[in-house]
Every structure is written in C-alpha cells, then in structure tokens.
C-alpha cells in the first residue's frame, strides 16, 4: 500500500511570483508549490500531495486541463510532475481539507488511502521485467531514499555530522541477497526468477551469488543498474553496469556504515556509486536551497545529472536523504 503521498500539512509561507498576477508560491515542508493567489494563507492546514503521485480525477479534475483524464492501474487521473510556471519551480499539489470527511486531522497525518492516491512508477520495459518469483522479501528494506524537501528537519539532525556525498545514478534499483543459503535477485518491488532479464544478467556477469556465499553471512547488496535501454541512459554508458550504495546485515536488520560497506564492495571487486565528497563539512548553512544548488551536477560536461545523496559516514544514527536536480527533473520528467 502506498503511503505518505498525501499528508496533512501547514502552509509555512506564501510569496508573490514576479510578473504573475493570478498565482503565488506556497511553502509546505521544504517544497515550493504554485497556487492561485488568495486561495490559501500562511498557517492553513491543507492536504499536500507529493510529485510522482497519481491523483484521481474525481478529487482534482482540473489537472486534466479540459482533456480526457489518463489511466494508470485502473484509476483515471493525472500524475504530479515538476513544472515551472512563470519562472517558478512548482512541485506537488495543495488541496483544501474540505475534500476529506469532516473530522479533525493532525499535522503529518497520512490521507493517501482515503483519497485513493497511488505512487506513479515509470512502466518497466519488457526486457527488464523478468518472471516474478514473489513479493520483495520482508527481511530487507526496499531502496527508497527520502527527498530532503519531504523531511527538512533532517537538516538539523545532520548538522555537524561526518558525511559523504554520492552521485545519484539514474537507473533501476536491484537487490541481491543470501539468506540461510538461498540466493535471491530482486527488482525495486519484486523478487524475480532466474531468467532473461537485466537483474539476473548483472548477477551472472559479476558472479554475485558466489561472491555473496563466500562472505558466509546473511547479507544483501543494493545498487542501481544503469546503461543502454534504462531511463534513456543519461550517463551514456556503453553497456549495462551496476553501482552499489547499500549493504544490509539481514540478521541484525541494519545497514553497514560507509567504511564497512566500502571495504566489502572493494573486496568483492564491485563498483560503488560515484563519490563526490567524503568527510564533508558544508561551508555554508545547511538549507534546502543550498543543497539544491549542490545537486546541479553533470554526469559529464553538458549532460545534466539526476542529483546527489547525502549520508552520515557512521550509523549512530544513519541519516540519509536525496536531493534531486530540478534542472534534470524539468528536462526528463516525461
């Protein structure tokens, strides 16, 4: 079940947009959302819907702009994208509480299910789907990094911490595990049977089963497969490759810290996601605007990158979030 795509939030700020008479920009959490002028005010309790939510037509018919609504997983509606209106980035949708049943709602409360909102996931090409073996295993967390705009309080938590920053690889996530002698291969949401798909192709090319067995422990590797045929191959790779970013201790249900993770990835002769900085101390205040500027990376000169991932080096506690490049979202958000 999709969660936290639509939550009860408070409008923190509203500012005018230069040369725009009928719209203004509201701040919710760390997101900027364009709204009709005068429709909301600072302090209003509202429903905030995140980008990449699939919004049913019956709760926001205006999203279809007079055209027949599209269909996704049997639901008529529209996908929320990153857009630019009168020069202002807008990410998400603000709706009034009046569309919900008349009762008391708390800030942060999840109303995704009540509104019938789905998580929009880009359709998987046939060559990537594979034959389903079962659901994603419950003993390993899915790879789903939170966006800093959805949890801006992380900026306070990470202040003064020893961190590292990696490149966000735009591909398809994969999980490989050994548990109690069983080897498993998973896409983002499913476990897959051995067959003709990119996940198993990578497993065999890098001999991942034998490498994991040699570690003699219950463990999972998580990485991003990128290359030809995946997300338009923005990194311009000549062949499929995988870049790892997590190692998970299944028995203790916790991630390895950076030092231990890198040691094992090096030992297995695998690749990590590209490192941008380590033992990094931000020279300016930790703000979302500063991080968004840092996220304006390039995979190579002239090729816009997807963004960055920021993490603490140790796990006491592990703090981790992604910052996507708005230039990349505007260009590639199809």
C-alpha atoms as one frame of an Amber mdcrd trajectory, in Angstrom:
protein
   0.000   0.000   0.000   1.352   3.418  -0.978   1.798   5.772   1.979   2.671
   9.405   2.684   1.933  10.566  -0.844  -0.798  12.806   0.573  -0.431  14.179
   4.087  -1.941  16.890   6.261   0.466  19.818   6.434   0.640  23.505   7.344
   1.452  26.244   4.850   4.642  27.816   6.217   4.989  30.725   3.817   3.430
  32.365   0.767   5.346  34.679  -1.540   4.476  36.558  -4.736   5.838  35.456
  -8.102   7.348  38.287 -10.169   5.164  39.310 -13.119   2.398  36.891 -12.092
  -0.976  38.422 -11.249  -3.041  35.315 -10.544  -0.618  32.881  -8.888   1.780
  32.819  -5.938   4.132  30.283  -4.370   3.435  28.475  -1.100   5.958  26.614
   1.055   4.928  23.268   2.554   7.607  21.303   4.424  10.567  22.013   2.104
   8.518  22.106  -1.102   7.557  25.111  -3.229   4.082  24.834  -4.757   2.370
  27.320  -7.064  -1.217  28.102  -6.003  -3.955  30.516  -7.060  -3.488  33.926
  -5.499  -5.605  34.277  -2.364  -6.744  30.645  -2.292  -4.640  29.815   0.783
  -2.921  31.731   3.570   0.037  31.144   5.894  -0.936  28.786   8.708  -3.665
  26.999   6.753  -3.959  23.276   7.382  -4.109  21.620   3.966  -3.529  18.387
   2.061  -0.129  18.210   0.383   0.370  15.686  -2.434   3.941  14.855  -3.466
   5.289  14.774  -7.006   5.049  11.379  -8.693   1.667  10.825  -7.059  -1.178
   9.628  -9.286  -4.120  11.892  -8.449  -7.624  10.501  -9.160  -9.665  12.691
 -11.461 -12.573  12.889  -9.018 -10.559  14.877  -6.445  -8.656  17.185  -8.828
 -10.331  17.222 -12.274  -8.581  20.496 -13.148  -5.277  18.629 -13.534  -6.511
  17.242 -16.858  -6.862  20.807 -18.221 -10.103  20.047 -20.038  -8.739  16.908
 -21.697  -9.894  13.330 -21.002  -8.037  12.020 -17.928  -5.369   9.386 -18.389
  -5.485   5.937 -16.805  -2.952   4.295 -14.508  -3.532   0.963 -12.749  -7.238
   1.274 -13.488  -7.548   4.774 -11.990  -8.466   7.784 -14.129  -6.388  10.791
 -13.210  -3.074  12.573 -13.703   0.494  12.320 -12.480   2.047  15.162 -10.498
   5.275  16.347 -12.120   7.877  19.005 -11.518   6.809  22.056 -13.529   7.890
  25.645 -13.954   5.212  28.364 -14.004   6.204  31.969 -14.702   9.777  31.044
 -13.863   8.848  29.421 -10.535   9.503  25.720  -9.872   6.363  24.005  -8.546
   6.484  20.522  -7.029   3.329  18.896  -5.742  -0.288  19.861  -5.215  -2.092
  21.628  -2.387  -5.738  20.697  -1.836  -8.224  22.011   0.740  -9.258  19.869
   3.704 -12.846  20.220   2.526 -12.425  17.305   0.106 -11.992  14.975   3.101
 -14.675  13.775   5.536 -15.462  16.386   8.180 -13.319  15.428  11.189 -10.172
  16.560  12.991  -6.887  15.886  11.184  -3.418  16.155  12.684  -0.377  17.674
  11.004   1.580  14.917   9.270  -1.380  12.529   9.127  -1.366  10.283   6.061
  -4.513  10.520   3.908  -3.164   8.734   0.834  -5.548   5.796   1.167  -8.601
   7.951   1.873  -8.048   9.890  -1.347  -7.213   6.839  -3.469  -3.832   8.268
  -4.469  -1.237   5.936  -5.984   2.527   6.109  -6.386   3.286   6.614 -10.089
   6.101   4.341 -11.212   7.500   4.537 -14.700   6.426   1.479 -16.736   9.127
  -1.171 -16.806  10.373  -2.156 -20.287   9.686  -5.768 -21.238  13.381  -6.696
 -21.170  13.611  -5.582 -17.546  10.511  -7.184 -16.062  11.518 -10.791 -15.598
   9.379 -13.613 -14.234   8.031 -12.890 -10.778   9.027 -15.281  -8.007   7.242
 -13.391  -5.249   6.946 -10.157  -3.325  10.019  -8.216  -2.284  11.437 -10.003
   0.792  10.348  -8.613   4.149  13.796  -9.100   5.720  15.411  -6.394   3.545
  14.198  -2.769   3.283  13.305  -1.526  -0.180  15.563   1.086  -1.748  13.578
   4.273  -1.295  15.616   7.323  -0.328  13.596  10.199   1.134  13.743  13.598
  -0.577  15.052  16.305   1.709  12.060  18.528   0.898   9.766  15.919   2.462
  11.694  15.873   5.748  13.502  19.208   6.135  14.131  18.562   9.849  16.949
  16.245   8.717  18.985  19.406   8.077  19.167  19.998  11.837  19.909  16.346
  12.573  22.815  16.178  10.122  24.430  19.432  11.243  27.957  18.781  12.487
  27.931  15.130  11.389  30.679  13.482   9.372  29.079  12.886   5.973  29.729
  11.726   2.455  28.000  12.714  -0.773  27.477  10.471  -3.774  26.113  10.889
  -7.243  22.503   9.808  -7.757  22.639   7.210 -10.524  19.526   7.257 -12.713
  18.771   3.636 -13.482  16.758   0.837 -11.912  17.387  -0.415  -8.394  18.343
  -4.025  -7.715  18.797  -6.100  -4.576  20.858  -9.296  -4.310  20.854 -11.352
  -1.129  21.956 -14.541   0.567  19.789 -15.740   3.451  20.089 -19.159   5.048
  21.834 -20.455   1.952  19.259 -19.097  -0.504  20.317 -16.595  -3.177  17.750
 -14.027  -4.291  17.506 -11.403  -7.033  15.023  -8.539  -6.758  13.865  -5.541
  -8.729  12.579  -2.490  -6.868   9.371  -4.182  -5.727   9.558  -7.902  -6.572
  11.726 -10.980  -6.279  12.499 -12.480  -9.693  13.025 -15.965 -11.041  16.236
 -16.813 -12.854  15.688 -15.786 -16.452  16.376 -13.417 -19.305  16.251 -10.038
 -17.554  18.790  -7.381 -16.655  18.781  -8.163 -12.926  19.877 -11.759 -13.409
  22.185 -10.746 -16.245  24.075  -8.492 -13.847  24.076 -11.200 -11.160  25.737
 -13.663 -13.516  28.110 -11.178 -15.112  29.525 -10.220 -11.703  29.203 -13.712
 -10.172  27.225 -12.194  -7.320  25.870 -15.459  -5.951  29.305 -16.955  -5.371
  30.700 -13.675  -4.081  27.921 -13.365  -1.519  28.190 -17.009  -0.491  31.906
 -16.522   0.127  31.104 -13.893   2.772  29.427 -16.631   4.831  26.730 -14.420
   6.316  23.126 -13.378   5.670  23.596 -10.211   3.677  22.075  -8.086   0.909
  23.698  -5.819  -1.667  21.668  -2.982  -3.162  22.639  -0.968  -6.202  21.486
   0.837  -9.306  21.685  -0.799 -12.731  22.313   1.742 -15.484  23.137   1.662
 -19.153  21.581   1.247 -22.603  17.810   0.787 -22.516  17.377   2.151 -18.984
  15.964   5.651 -18.367  17.385   6.819 -21.708  20.872   6.036 -20.389  21.683
   9.582 -19.185  25.186   8.525 -18.079  25.915   7.494 -21.690  27.248   4.081
 -20.644  28.188   1.719 -23.462  26.938  -1.375 -21.631  24.922  -2.341 -18.572
  26.650  -1.808 -15.249  25.731  -1.706 -11.569  26.755   0.781  -8.898  26.219
  -0.286  -5.281  25.125   2.024  -2.472  23.901  -0.239   0.372  24.967  -3.358
   2.199  22.380  -4.696   4.628  23.004  -7.039   7.561  19.926  -9.275   7.441
  20.399 -10.940  10.839  20.806  -7.647  12.717  18.438  -5.758  10.391  20.730
  -2.789   9.886  22.826  -1.174   7.173  26.604  -1.305   7.217  28.300   2.025
   7.756  30.308   3.604   4.950  33.710   2.233   5.967  32.498  -1.353   6.280
  30.385  -1.109   3.130  33.244   0.220   1.016  35.606  -2.430   2.366  33.300
  -5.260   1.304  32.482  -3.732  -2.083  36.214  -3.377  -2.754  36.807  -6.934
  -1.528  34.168  -8.234  -3.955  35.680  -6.143  -6.783  32.419  -4.296  -7.386
  31.681  -0.613  -8.008  30.161   1.912  -5.646  28.051   4.822  -6.783  30.429
   7.662  -7.752  31.721   9.532  -4.713  31.526  13.320  -4.841  32.873  14.158
  -1.376  33.757  12.434   1.899  34.321  13.825   5.408  32.470  16.794   4.005
  31.741  19.922   6.001  29.368  22.318   4.287  30.922  25.778   4.226  27.547
  27.497   4.217  24.366  26.948   6.214  22.562  23.671   5.592  19.488  24.841
   3.697  17.370  23.203   1.045  18.259  25.953  -1.415  21.994  25.346  -0.866
  21.561  21.602  -1.300  19.537  22.087  -4.471  22.417  24.144  -5.828  24.862
  21.357  -4.910  22.598  18.864  -6.687  23.070  20.619 -10.040  25.695  18.090
 -11.112  26.652  16.815 -14.554  27.378  13.196 -15.460  29.816  14.602 -17.985
  30.229  18.081 -19.467  26.890  19.148 -20.896  24.984  16.113 -19.537  22.735
  17.051 -16.608  22.901  14.645 -13.639  19.958  13.429 -11.564  21.232  14.746
  -8.246  23.019  13.703  -5.069  22.606  11.506  -1.995  23.837  12.780   1.380
  24.631  10.310   4.203  26.367  10.139   7.535  29.535   8.040   7.479  28.631
   6.171  10.652  25.289   4.676  11.659  24.866   6.401  15.000  22.337   7.186
  13.731  22.263   6.711   9.967  20.906   9.869   8.347  20.356   9.731   4.619
  18.431  11.691   2.003  18.458  12.523  -1.680  18.434  15.899  -3.382  17.259
  15.736  -6.968  18.454  18.213  -9.576  15.469  20.342 -10.586  17.053  21.005
 -13.977  17.148  17.246 -14.528  13.534  16.809 -13.415  12.303  19.538 -15.743
  14.190  18.062 -18.680  13.455  14.375 -18.088  10.091  14.344 -16.288   8.104
  12.637 -19.014
